[in-house]
Amino acid sequence: MLEDEVEAILRRKALELSRKLLVSRESGEECPRGVVQADRSIFNELLGKCRVVLADFWAEWCIPCKMVDTLIRDVARRYSPRVAVVKVNIDENSDLAFEHEVLSIPTIIVFHKGREYRRFTGIYPGLRRELEATIRKLVAS
């Protein structure tokens, strides 16, 4: 008897949560502001929740990654909360790096509606211009 009541309560709560999730996605709930340090669960949550996600795959020991960090923070300042900006430390999240075929760092991947849209590897003179043009295009669409 008690087990049936508990099961009914659990079903009702699961239905409430799924409805809330659907409403939040449809209402265009804002993505987090600023730069988020992401592990697998946060990364997957943001891919499902935000239309545009910029992921910076990096490592603490990587000098070019530190040079790109300023650009990443500028993008977050300009485009948050329309764009989720996440940093994925490949030493702590090697499974994510492997899954997304990150072979060298820094690698910046822009996702649109949960799918990879464009990838930037390394640091080079036109990186800021190309990255911002890509983001502006996706935010406007």
GIDAQUI-V23650 format. One record per run of one state. SS is the DSSP state (H for helix, E for strand, - for the rest). FROM is the first residue (numbers start at 1). LEN is the number of residues. Records with the same first field share a line. If there is no record, write none. Layout:
# GIDAQUI-V23650
SS->FROM-LEN / FROM-LEN
This chain:
# GIDAQUI-V23650
-->1-1 / 27-8 / 38-2 / 50-2 / 59-4 / 80-3 / 90-4 / 100-7 / 113-2 / 122-5 / 141-1
H->2-25 / 40-10 / 63-17 / 94-6 / 127-14
E->35-3 / 52-7 / 83-7 / 107-6 / 115-7
